[in-house]
Amino acid sequence: MKKLVTIISLMFICAVFVFSLSFAEQPMQMKEQVQKPVTPGLKPPISYKTDLAVDNIYAANCKTNCDLNDVDAFYMNKIIVTVSNGSGGVEVSAEVKITYYDLGQGRSVTVTKTISSIKPYPTNPWVVDVTMVDRPVLVKKSTGIRAEVKPIRPFPGTDIIGTVTDSNPSNNVKTVHQCDVMIY
C-alpha cells in the first residue's frame, strides 16, 4: 500500500507541475529590430557643439584729425573682425558676415568670408582676425557695422558628417557705431 501512495503522490505532483506550466507567463519575445541600410564608408550624422563669438570690429587706423561728429558717419581704413571659439567646443569652419551702409557707394553692403578652421580655446588659433574690407570706408554711424559669425561644419578637412550648433548664440552678433583700433 505504501508503494501505491508513493506512485499516486508522484502522479499528483507531476500533474500539478504540468498544470502550472500551462498558466505560467510566456517569456517575452524580442522584437526584431529593423536596421536602416548604411552606406559603406559613411559615418552616421552627429551633432556637435561649439561657442563662436564676435569679439571685436576694428580698423588698423581711425581718422582722428578730422571732425566727423557733426555728420552721421565714421571712417575706417579697413574693417577687421575678431572671432573666437570658446572652450568646450569643437574645431569648426565658420562663416563671418558684415553689413554696413557705405556712404561712398550710397548703399548697404554685405561682405561674407569663410574661416577654414577655428579651434576651441585653449588650442591655437581659437581667436582669428578676418579682414573683411581692405580699403577705406565711410560708414553711416546710425547704422553702424554689424558682424555675425555662424558655424558651418565640424572638423574641417575631414569626412566626418555632422551638424554644429552654437551653445551661446547671443555672442555671435556685434554692432559698432564708431571706429575702434585694436591695441596689442
Secondary structure, DSSP 8 states (H G I E B T S, - for coil): -HHHHHHHHHHHHHHHHHHHHHHS---------------TT----EEEEE-EEEEEEEBS----SS--TTTTEEEESSEEEEEEE-TT---EEEEEEEEEEETTTTEEEEEEEEEEEE--TTSS-SEEEEEEE-S-EEEETTT-EEEEEEEEEESTTS---EEEEES-GGGSEEEESS--B---
